[in-house]
């Protein structure tokens, strides 16, 4: 699967569609609040969706490793987490840029911002933990256990807690549901770009992660041959 | 490998056509690139960046494939 070219071509086509239609699609006139910055829906939000996709894949491989210890599963788990972390940094950075012009400051201690930062730090600790162990098997096993813990911290910090309190992110009043973009601010035409954006950017993340996996597998093979 | 070359050529020609259009567009002052607060200039920048990243990814992918075939 990871060597098949069709999904890479699909990624390219989807992202080209997103990067052009993201600017061409008509946006609603929301009393001048968001203006064109609402188009960040096709670029900032998918960073987080991609991070979720990669971290979810990572935790699946962590569980597979604990069921049947094989260094292949560990490599998949590690490299998907690594790429996911890159996308979470991109999400924080792009969010800060948007917040600077929308909320007046790059960081205003918004519950969703804080929650995302905590989640990112928890994932950073995964790499610190792995780096502090010297034995490869221990590294993989403890890493896998911690990975599961980190994943189950990720959900409350970015999906549940921001929904319970008031947030600068629209719709963060608990009952309204989505602490991302207010569903009333988007049109069906925008959703036609948003959904491909989520899929396209996620596929791009998966592509980068599989490249890292392949390099790691090659390195391992080399070590075994020596 | 040939397939990749074909795809590369298609992309290259697509970019060329954009440049070709840009040349004729400068003649009129109210073309699409200058409308809407020049937001489409940003679109061109984003498309170029993403295209560049894709070309880089494709070259990495091919390099790794070559290594895999060797070992």
Boltz contact constraints between the chains, C-beta under 6 A:
constraints:
  - contact:
      token1: [A, 12]
      token2: [B, 54]
      max_distance: 6.0
  - contact:
      token1: [A, 15]
      token2: [B, 50]
      max_distance: 6.0
  - contact:
      token1: [A, 19]
      token2: [B, 46]
      max_distance: 6.0
  - contact:
      token1: [A, 19]
      token2: [B, 47]
      max_distance: 6.0
  - contact:
      token1: [A, 19]
      token2: [B, 50]
      max_distance: 6.0
  - contact:
      token1: [A, 23]
      token2: [B, 39]
      max_distance: 6.0
  - contact:
      token1: [A, 23]
      token2: [B, 43]
      max_distance: 6.0
  - contact:
      token1: [A, 36]
      token2: [B, 39]
      max_distance: 6.0
  - contact:
      token1: [A, 211]
      token2: [B, 60]
      max_distance: 6.0
  - contact:
      token1: [A, 214]
      token2: [B, 64]
      max_distance: 6.0
  - contact:
      token1: [A, 218]
      token2: [B, 67]
      max_distance: 6.0
  - contact:
      token1: [A, 221]
      token2: [B, 71]
      max_distance: 6.0
